[in-house]
């Protein structure tokens, strides 16, 4: 959450990455992240922090990961996919 608050979406996605099973490619392409999208990620991660044992927590982490990845600039998102 601190990385998201600081605007470091790349590092935030990197931290969530190991918790995501079966990665799929993402089409990035934002020059700047949309505030509504980032607020949504914060809400989802806040729910996970509040109740990490909830059956839906893993889904919210994966959803947050992919949403963050979709907010990365296009060249950075493509570079991350190529590394995997």
C-alpha positions in Angstrom: 0.0 0.0 0.0 2.9 2.4 0.8 4.3 1.9 -2.7 0.9 2.6 -4.3 0.6 5.7 -2.1 4.0 6.8 -3.3 3.1 6.3 -6.9 5.5 3.4 -7.4 3.2 1.1 -9.3 6.0 -0.9 -10.8 7.4 -1.9 -7.4 3.9 -2.5 -6.0 3.2 -4.9 -8.9 6.5 -6.6 -8.3 5.7 -7.2 -4.7 2.3 -8.7 -5.6 3.7 -10.8 -8.4 4.8 -13.8 -6.4 1.3 -14.1 -4.9 -0.3 -14.5 -8.3 -0.6 -17.9 -9.9 -0.6 -18.5 -13.6 0.4 -15.1 -15.0 -1.1 -13.8 -18.2 -0.1 -11.0 -20.5 -1.4 -7.6 -19.8 -1.9 -4.7 -22.3 -0.5 -1.7 -20.5 -0.4 1.7 -22.1 -1.3 4.5 -19.8 1.0 7.5 -19.8 -0.3 8.3 -16.4 -2.3 6.0 -14.1 -5.9 6.8 -13.6 -6.7 7.9 -10.1 -10.0 5.9 -10.0 -8.2 2.7 -10.9 -5.6 3.2 -8.2 -8.2 4.0 -5.6 -9.9 0.7 -6.6 -6.7 -1.2 -6.0 -6.2 0.5 -2.6 -9.7 -0.6 -1.7 -9.1 -4.2 -2.7 -5.8 -4.4 -0.9 -7.3 -2.7 2.2 -9.9 -5.5 2.3 -7.1 -8.1 2.0 -5.2 -6.5 4.9 -8.3 -6.3 7.0 -9.1 -10.0 6.5 -6.3 -12.0 4.8 -8.0 -15.3 5.6 -11.1 -14.4 3.6 -11.7 -16.9 0.8 -11.7 -14.0 -1.7 -8.4 -12.5 -0.6 -6.3 -14.3 -3.2 -8.7 -13.1 -5.9 -8.4 -9.5 -4.7 -4.6 -9.7 -4.7 -4.6 -11.1 -8.3 -7.1 -8.5 -9.4 -4.9 -5.7 -7.8 -1.8 -7.1 -9.5 -3.4 -7.1 -13.0 -5.0 -3.7 -12.4 -1.6 -2.2 -11.4 0.0 -3.8 -14.4 -2.6 -2.3 -16.7 -1.7 1.1 -15.4 2.0 0.8 -16.2 3.2 2.7 -19.3 3.0 0.4 -22.4 6.8 -0.1 -22.8 7.2 -1.0 -19.1 4.3 -3.5 -19.1 5.7 -5.2 -22.2 9.2 -5.4 -20.7 7.8 -7.1 -17.6 5.9 -9.7 -19.7 9.1 -10.4 -21.7 11.1 -11.0 -18.5 8.7 -13.8 -17.3 
